[in-house]
């Protein structure tokens, strides 16, 4: 399983330059995956030249299982349990 990343360019307020960041992802069943707004490579994604898309491989999904109950700990990365099913909307 891999997640296809939906990316966008956003102007960096410090540098004034446009930077590529992740908006969200789509799993293989086209369900939305919430991801941090960072450069795709910093999430462990690789660019597939043939598909012309950023892909987040399964080995990068759910690698950090820290709790989000503690506000001083960063939230855990998206994993399969975090996928949002929009089929009933």
Secondary structure, 3 states (H helix, E strand, C coil): CEEEEEEEEEECCCCCCEEEEEEEEECCCCCEECCCCCCHHHHCCEEECCCCEEEEEHHHCCCCCCCCCCCCCCCCCCCHHHCECCCCC
